[in-house]
Amino acid sequence: MLMLLNTPYALSLSRSLASSSFPSPPTRRLLSISSTFALPPPRFPHSSLVSSRVSPSFRTQASAATSTMGDAPDVGMDAVQRRLMFEDECILVDESDNVVGHESKYNCHLWEKILTGKMLHRAFSVFLFNTKYELLLQHMLVMLCKYSMWKIFFTCLSFRVLGQQRSATKVTFPLVWTNTCCSHPLYRESELISENHLGVRNAAQRKLLDELGIPAEDVPVDQFVPLSRMLYKAPSDGKWGEHELDYLLFIVRDVNVHPNPDEVAEAKYVNRDQLKELLRKADAGEDGLKLSPWFRLVVDNFLFKWWDHVEKGTLKEVSDMETIHKL
């Protein structure tokens, strides 16, 4: 059975936004939520979409931020948002995956800096299958205040509405379907461990909890199978982009999923045929459906042949961590 997850507050949010003077975000069809994967209660009262930390003159502040953003990119950010973009640092690597430094997520995803060739950083993409060999996908949240569109950084002065506190990667490619979890190991001791790629696996375990509420005991680090690495570059909107050396991690587990409404709009398990239909719709441009560039690269180059090994229990036989595929 195809199981769908959806943020239950989206309808009330869309009604509130309809009367706003902000440009309307792209529309998307809202799907019914499975009771099995019920989302947690909202982090703000239904009567207000604005955090208590934001004054009533939000639009005035936003306008001020627009005029000063070029000089001070952290204007209006709260402490959490500032940490995500400027204190959490990605691991910079060369094209052979040797660590050469570290840099903020903010700088790593600015396209003008990516073009310098100095922002290549480690990433990971998790592909989680249940024991029916269905793949868990997620739909990245709509960013209501995309930087390139309104010239206000994605935080929008602490305007906390269903996923406003997103990492830079997810600001780059909103409204796309992608694999189970995609993010970055950080420049910290536990995520720099090179032996058996433990640092990347630690990061994957951390982000599965952050994004999908999957507890660590459901995804032990020794159960991740690193299959390969790929190097790719992808622009988003002229302002943001990706240049990543991406670790592809597969895991087969039945897990408890409790999506973070600040991170994930929808999630669903798909079998092979359902994924092929998703690809067909994306290629045809139906319903505005899009896939993340890294997910599409994996699908086109590896996924279906690896899926055979998922079902046979022979994933380790096709693991090749020596090769870095430049795609």
Secondary structure, 3 states (H helix, E strand, C coil): CCCECCCCCHHHHHHHHHCCCCCCCCCCCCCCCCHHHCCCCCCCCCCCCCCCCCCCCHHHHHHHHHHHCCCCCCCCCCHHHHHHHHHCEEEEECCCCCEEEEEEHHHHCEHHHHCCCCCCEEEEEEEEECCCCCEEEEEECCCCCCHHHHCCCCCCCCCCCCCCCCCHHHHHCCCCEECCEEECCECCHHHCCCHHHHHHHHHHHHHHHHHHCCCHHHCCHHHCEEEEEEEEEEECCCCEEEEEEEEEEEEECCCCCCCCCCCEEEEEEECHHHHHHHHHHHHHCHHHCCECHHHHHHHHHHHHHHHHHHHHCCHHHHCCCCCEEEC
